[in-house]
Amino acid sequence: DMNMLMSVVKGGGIFLYAPGFVYMFPEIPQWIARIFPTYYLIQPVMEITQQGGTWADVAPELEVMVVFNVILLAVIAIVVRRAPQTEGALNPA
């Protein structure tokens, strides 16, 4: 139902904000932020804007982000391929 959907969306939001919490509280070990995929989007921006980093400095994080995107696209492609099969099985013509 709608309440379940909202709780899943709000509960999943912690994965988006977790790297930000690590930046806000420096006493938290910094390696924890690397667990979350959004770290690899936030870290290059923080490196370039706050510490004057170059593209060479942020290349490892960008490579990991590209790998995450390729995996995500592969999962989406699999789901999209299965969707018509499932739909057709539920509504036989």
C-alpha positions in Angstrom: 0.0 0.0 0.0 1.0 3.7 -0.1 2.3 3.7 3.5 4.7 0.9 2.7 5.9 2.6 -0.4 6.6 5.9 1.4 8.5 4.1 4.2 10.7 2.2 1.7 11.4 5.5 -0.1 12.2 7.4 3.1 14.2 4.5 4.5 16.2 4.2 1.3 17.0 7.9 1.5 19.7 7.2 4.1 21.8 5.7 1.4 21.7 9.0 -0.5 22.6 11.1 2.6 25.1 8.8 4.4 28.2 10.3 2.8 27.0 13.7 3.8 26.7 12.6 7.4 30.2 11.4 7.4 31.4 14.8 6.1 29.4 16.5 8.8 30.9 14.5 11.6 34.7 14.1 11.0 35.1 11.8 14.0 33.3 9.1 12.0 35.9 6.9 10.1 36.0 8.2 6.5 36.1 4.7 5.0 32.4 4.2 6.0 31.4 6.7 3.4 33.0 4.5 0.6 30.3 1.9 1.2 27.6 4.0 -0.3 27.4 4.7 -4.0 26.6 8.4 -3.7 30.1 8.8 -2.1 31.6 8.5 -5.6 29.5 11.4 -6.9 30.0 13.6 -3.9 33.7 13.0 -3.3 35.0 14.4 -6.6 32.9 17.5 -6.2 34.2 18.0 -2.7 37.8 17.4 -3.8 37.7 19.8 -6.7 35.8 22.6 -4.9 37.3 22.5 -1.4 40.8 21.2 -1.9 41.5 22.4 -5.4 41.8 18.9 -6.8 42.4 18.1 -10.5 40.8 15.5 -12.7 43.8 13.2 -12.0 43.0 13.5 -8.3 39.4 12.4 -8.7 39.9 9.8 -11.5 39.6 6.7 -9.2 36.3 7.8 -7.8 35.0 8.6 -11.3 36.0 5.2 -12.5 34.1 3.5 -9.7 31.1 5.7 -10.5 31.2 4.6 -14.1 31.4 0.9 -13.1 28.3 1.5 -10.8 26.5 3.1 -13.7 27.3 0.2 -16.1 26.1 -2.3 -13.5 22.9 -0.3 -12.9 22.2 -0.1 -16.7 22.7 -3.9 -17.0 20.2 -4.5 -14.2 17.7 -2.1 -15.8 18.2 -3.9 -19.1 17.5 -7.3 -17.5 14.4 -5.9 -15.8 13.1 -4.3 -19.0 13.5 -7.5 -21.0 11.6 -9.5 -18.4 8.8 -7.0 -18.0 7.0 -7.9 -21.3 7.3 -11.6 -20.6 5.8 -11.2 -17.2 3.0 -8.9 -18.5 2.2 -11.3 -21.3 2.0 -14.2 -18.9 -0.4 -12.4 -16.6 -2.7 -11.4 -19.5 -2.9 -14.3 -22.0 -4.3 -13.3 -25.3 
